[in-house]
Amino acid sequence: MRLSITLLIAALLLLVFVVEVVRRRRLSESYALLWISVAVVGVVLGLARPLVDRVSTALGVSYGSNLVFAVVCLFLLVVAVNLSVHVSRLEGKVERLAQELALRDATIVEPSNDHSSDPSAGGTDA
């Protein structure tokens, strides 16, 4: 009973936190949907404790809370890998943008420094 209440409170707090962070535009909507789904699943798990106990018994897990903990750890591992892939992709984009900006700056600077090869610039050829 205590696990169910704790899970319900945690899920509701997560839901309120996610809504507040989205409202402040600190979290994109796609990630907000993920975390709102997690909160809803937490509420369902908190209300369906007998179902969790039956599933854990069927899977050979001694306590339902152990099964919930294992699933949460697995989920967080998947989220961490997903975020690592996303950060790696963004790092690649930032690197390409920096290179493009450096090339653009180099092409803008080159023509103005190229006065020495211009024959009309008044060089001393005689």
Secondary structure, 3 states (H helix, E strand, C coil): CHHHHHHHHHHHHHHHHHHHHHHCCCCCHHHHHHHHHHHHHHHHHHHCHHHHHHHHHHHCCCCHHHHHHHHHHHHHHHHHHHHHHHHHHHHHHHHHHHHHHHHHHHHHHHHHCCCCCCHHHCCCCC
